[in-house]
Amino acid sequence: MNRDLFGKDRPTNVISFSYLDGMPDEAIGDIVISVERAADEAHAAGIPFYERFFGLVVHGFVHILGYDHTKGTSEARKMRYREKKLMEVVLGHPAYLALIDG
């Protein structure tokens, strides 16, 4: 997908598409996650798979909301802040805790 859609001939972990400008009262966007990349990244970071997976969901969601870490240091900082705040909610949510407790 990364090559076909963006001309980048390398794997990526998440791709998001925002519809905020064109589909009022509908879905706000789509998020595509490479489960294989998420698993590899979780293993490399020594974190649970679902933590990495939801981190990518949050990353894609924040992109859909209009944040873009490629637009400079200030924008990247704002994006990381939003991601951190959302991940605090996700990681503390009873549904996530039940998921990892199995």
Rosetta constraint file for C-alpha pairs under 8 A:
AtomPair CA 1 CA 5 HARMONIC 5.70 0.50
AtomPair CA 1 CA 6 HARMONIC 7.76 0.50
AtomPair CA 2 CA 6 HARMONIC 5.43 0.50
AtomPair CA 2 CA 7 HARMONIC 6.56 0.50
AtomPair CA 2 CA 8 HARMONIC 5.57 0.50
AtomPair CA 2 CA 9 HARMONIC 6.77 0.50
AtomPair CA 2 CA 10 HARMONIC 6.92 0.50
AtomPair CA 2 CA 11 HARMONIC 6.59 0.50
AtomPair CA 2 CA 12 HARMONIC 6.63 0.50
AtomPair CA 2 CA 15 HARMONIC 7.78 0.50
AtomPair CA 3 CA 7 HARMONIC 4.33 0.50
AtomPair CA 3 CA 8 HARMONIC 4.52 0.50
AtomPair CA 3 CA 9 HARMONIC 4.78 0.50
AtomPair CA 3 CA 10 HARMONIC 6.93 0.50
AtomPair CA 4 CA 8 HARMONIC 7.84 0.50
AtomPair CA 12 CA 34 HARMONIC 7.21 0.50
AtomPair CA 12 CA 37 HARMONIC 7.31 0.50
AtomPair CA 13 CA 33 HARMONIC 5.77 0.50
AtomPair CA 13 CA 34 HARMONIC 5.06 0.50
AtomPair CA 13 CA 35 HARMONIC 7.71 0.50
AtomPair CA 13 CA 37 HARMONIC 5.42 0.50
AtomPair CA 13 CA 38 HARMONIC 6.33 0.50
AtomPair CA 13 CA 56 HARMONIC 7.41 0.50
AtomPair CA 14 CA 31 HARMONIC 7.01 0.50
AtomPair CA 14 CA 32 HARMONIC 5.62 0.50
AtomPair CA 14 CA 33 HARMONIC 4.53 0.50
AtomPair CA 14 CA 34 HARMONIC 6.29 0.50
AtomPair CA 14 CA 56 HARMONIC 6.31 0.50
AtomPair CA 14 CA 57 HARMONIC 7.89 0.50
AtomPair CA 14 CA 59 HARMONIC 7.97 0.50
AtomPair CA 14 CA 60 HARMONIC 6.56 0.50
AtomPair CA 15 CA 31 HARMONIC 5.87 0.50
AtomPair CA 15 CA 32 HARMONIC 5.16 0.50
AtomPair CA 15 CA 33 HARMONIC 6.61 0.50
AtomPair CA 15 CA 60 HARMONIC 6.62 0.50
AtomPair CA 16 CA 29 HARMONIC 7.08 0.50
AtomPair CA 16 CA 30 HARMONIC 5.59 0.50
AtomPair CA 16 CA 31 HARMONIC 4.38 0.50
AtomPair CA 16 CA 32 HARMONIC 6.17 0.50
AtomPair CA 16 CA 60 HARMONIC 5.20 0.50
AtomPair CA 16 CA 61 HARMONIC 7.40 0.50
AtomPair CA 16 CA 63 HARMONIC 6.78 0.50
AtomPair CA 16 CA 64 HARMONIC 6.49 0.50
AtomPair CA 17 CA 29 HARMONIC 5.23 0.50
AtomPair CA 17 CA 30 HARMONIC 5.13 0.50
AtomPair CA 17 CA 31 HARMONIC 6.50 0.50
AtomPair CA 17 CA 64 HARMONIC 6.28 0.50
AtomPair CA 18 CA 28 HARMONIC 6.05 0.50
AtomPair CA 18 CA 29 HARMONIC 4.32 0.50
AtomPair CA 18 CA 30 HARMONIC 6.74 0.50
AtomPair CA 18 CA 63 HARMONIC 7.59 0.50
AtomPair CA 18 CA 64 HARMONIC 4.52 0.50
AtomPair CA 18 CA 65 HARMONIC 7.31 0.50
AtomPair CA 18 CA 66 HARMONIC 7.92 0.50
AtomPair CA 19 CA 23 HARMONIC 5.69 0.50
AtomPair CA 19 CA 27 HARMONIC 7.01 0.50
AtomPair CA 19 CA 28 HARMONIC 5.00 0.50
AtomPair CA 19 CA 29 HARMONIC 4.96 0.50
AtomPair CA 19 CA 64 HARMONIC 7.65 0.50
AtomPair CA 20 CA 24 HARMONIC 6.84 0.50
AtomPair CA 20 CA 28 HARMONIC 5.32 0.50
AtomPair CA 20 CA 29 HARMONIC 7.18 0.50
AtomPair CA 20 CA 64 HARMONIC 7.65 0.50
AtomPair CA 20 CA 65 HARMONIC 7.78 0.50
AtomPair CA 23 CA 27 HARMONIC 7.10 0.50
AtomPair CA 23 CA 28 HARMONIC 7.32 0.50
AtomPair CA 28 CA 64 HARMONIC 7.26 0.50
AtomPair CA 29 CA 64 HARMONIC 6.20 0.50
AtomPair CA 31 CA 57 HARMONIC 7.03 0.50
AtomPair CA 31 CA 60 HARMONIC 5.86 0.50
AtomPair CA 31 CA 61 HARMONIC 7.31 0.50
AtomPair CA 33 CA 38 HARMONIC 7.70 0.50
AtomPair CA 33 CA 53 HARMONIC 7.97 0.50
AtomPair CA 33 CA 56 HARMONIC 7.13 0.50
AtomPair CA 33 CA 57 HARMONIC 7.56 0.50
AtomPair CA 34 CA 38 HARMONIC 6.19 0.50
AtomPair CA 35 CA 39 HARMONIC 6.10 0.50
AtomPair CA 35 CA 53 HARMONIC 7.49 0.50
AtomPair CA 36 CA 40 HARMONIC 6.26 0.50
AtomPair CA 37 CA 41 HARMONIC 6.01 0.50
AtomPair CA 38 CA 42 HARMONIC 6.00 0.50
AtomPair CA 38 CA 49 HARMONIC 6.94 0.50
AtomPair CA 38 CA 52 HARMONIC 6.08 0.50
AtomPair CA 38 CA 53 HARMONIC 5.82 0.50
AtomPair CA 38 CA 56 HARMONIC 7.80 0.50
AtomPair CA 39 CA 43 HARMONIC 6.15 0.50
AtomPair CA 39 CA 49 HARMONIC 5.70 0.50
AtomPair CA 39 CA 52 HARMONIC 7.67 0.50
AtomPair CA 39 CA 53 HARMONIC 7.90 0.50
AtomPair CA 40 CA 44 HARMONIC 6.15 0.50
AtomPair CA 41 CA 45 HARMONIC 6.04 0.50
AtomPair CA 41 CA 52 HARMONIC 7.28 0.50
AtomPair CA 42 CA 46 HARMONIC 5.88 0.50
AtomPair CA 42 CA 47 HARMONIC 5.12 0.50
AtomPair CA 42 CA 48 HARMONIC 6.05 0.50
AtomPair CA 42 CA 49 HARMONIC 5.26 0.50
AtomPair CA 42 CA 51 HARMONIC 7.73 0.50
AtomPair CA 42 CA 52 HARMONIC 5.57 0.50
AtomPair CA 43 CA 47 HARMONIC 6.44 0.50
AtomPair CA 43 CA 48 HARMONIC 7.59 0.50
AtomPair CA 43 CA 49 HARMONIC 7.44 0.50
AtomPair CA 47 CA 51 HARMONIC 6.73 0.50
AtomPair CA 47 CA 52 HARMONIC 7.11 0.50
AtomPair CA 48 CA 52 HARMONIC 6.73 0.50
AtomPair CA 49 CA 53 HARMONIC 6.06 0.50
AtomPair CA 50 CA 54 HARMONIC 5.92 0.50
AtomPair CA 50 CA 100 HARMONIC 7.53 0.50
AtomPair CA 51 CA 55 HARMONIC 6.03 0.50
AtomPair CA 51 CA 91 HARMONIC 7.43 0.50
AtomPair CA 52 CA 56 HARMONIC 6.28 0.50
AtomPair CA 53 CA 57 HARMONIC 6.42 0.50
AtomPair CA 54 CA 58 HARMONIC 6.07 0.50
AtomPair CA 54 CA 87 HARMONIC 7.78 0.50
AtomPair CA 54 CA 90 HARMONIC 7.61 0.50
AtomPair CA 55 CA 59 HARMONIC 6.08 0.50
AtomPair CA 55 CA 83 HARMONIC 7.78 0.50
AtomPair CA 55 CA 87 HARMONIC 6.68 0.50
AtomPair CA 56 CA 60 HARMONIC 6.07 0.50
AtomPair CA 57 CA 61 HARMONIC 6.08 0.50
AtomPair CA 58 CA 62 HARMONIC 6.08 0.50
AtomPair CA 58 CA 83 HARMONIC 6.16 0.50
AtomPair CA 58 CA 86 HARMONIC 6.87 0.50
AtomPair CA 58 CA 87 HARMONIC 7.06 0.50
AtomPair CA 59 CA 63 HARMONIC 6.34 0.50
AtomPair CA 59 CA 83 HARMONIC 6.30 0.50
AtomPair CA 60 CA 64 HARMONIC 6.29 0.50
AtomPair CA 61 CA 65 HARMONIC 6.38 0.50
AtomPair CA 62 CA 66 HARMONIC 6.65 0.50
AtomPair CA 62 CA 67 HARMONIC 5.86 0.50
AtomPair CA 62 CA 79 HARMONIC 6.96 0.50
AtomPair CA 62 CA 82 HARMONIC 7.17 0.50
AtomPair CA 62 CA 83 HARMONIC 6.87 0.50
AtomPair CA 63 CA 67 HARMONIC 4.89 0.50
AtomPair CA 63 CA 68 HARMONIC 5.95 0.50
AtomPair CA 67 CA 75 HARMONIC 6.90 0.50
AtomPair CA 67 CA 76 HARMONIC 7.87 0.50
AtomPair CA 67 CA 78 HARMONIC 7.59 0.50
AtomPair CA 67 CA 79 HARMONIC 5.65 0.50
AtomPair CA 68 CA 75 HARMONIC 6.32 0.50
AtomPair CA 68 CA 76 HARMONIC 6.52 0.50
AtomPair CA 68 CA 79 HARMONIC 6.76 0.50
AtomPair CA 69 CA 73 HARMONIC 7.36 0.50
AtomPair CA 69 CA 75 HARMONIC 5.62 0.50
AtomPair CA 69 CA 76 HARMONIC 3.83 0.50
AtomPair CA 69 CA 77 HARMONIC 7.55 0.50
AtomPair CA 69 CA 79 HARMONIC 6.33 0.50
AtomPair CA 70 CA 75 HARMONIC 7.69 0.50
AtomPair CA 70 CA 76 HARMONIC 6.82 0.50
AtomPair CA 71 CA 75 HARMONIC 5.96 0.50
AtomPair CA 71 CA 76 HARMONIC 7.08 0.50
AtomPair CA 72 CA 76 HARMONIC 6.12 0.50
AtomPair CA 73 CA 77 HARMONIC 6.09 0.50
AtomPair CA 74 CA 78 HARMONIC 6.34 0.50
AtomPair CA 75 CA 79 HARMONIC 6.15 0.50
AtomPair CA 76 CA 80 HARMONIC 6.13 0.50
AtomPair CA 77 CA 81 HARMONIC 6.19 0.50
AtomPair CA 78 CA 82 HARMONIC 6.37 0.50
AtomPair CA 79 CA 83 HARMONIC 6.17 0.50
AtomPair CA 80 CA 84 HARMONIC 6.01 0.50
AtomPair CA 81 CA 85 HARMONIC 6.28 0.50
AtomPair CA 82 CA 86 HARMONIC 6.20 0.50
AtomPair CA 83 CA 87 HARMONIC 5.98 0.50
AtomPair CA 84 CA 88 HARMONIC 6.24 0.50
AtomPair CA 85 CA 89 HARMONIC 6.73 0.50
AtomPair CA 86 CA 90 HARMONIC 6.30 0.50
AtomPair CA 87 CA 91 HARMONIC 5.85 0.50
AtomPair CA 88 CA 92 HARMONIC 6.10 0.50
AtomPair CA 89 CA 93 HARMONIC 5.98 0.50
AtomPair CA 90 CA 96 HARMONIC 6.61 0.50
AtomPair CA 91 CA 96 HARMONIC 6.13 0.50
AtomPair CA 91 CA 97 HARMONIC 7.05 0.50
AtomPair CA 92 CA 96 HARMONIC 7.05 0.50
AtomPair CA 92 CA 97 HARMONIC 6.81 0.50
AtomPair CA 93 CA 97 HARMONIC 6.30 0.50
AtomPair CA 94 CA 98 HARMONIC 6.00 0.50
AtomPair CA 95 CA 99 HARMONIC 6.17 0.50
AtomPair CA 96 CA 100 HARMONIC 6.35 0.50
AtomPair CA 97 CA 101 HARMONIC 6.03 0.50
AtomPair CA 98 CA 102 HARMONIC 6.08 0.50
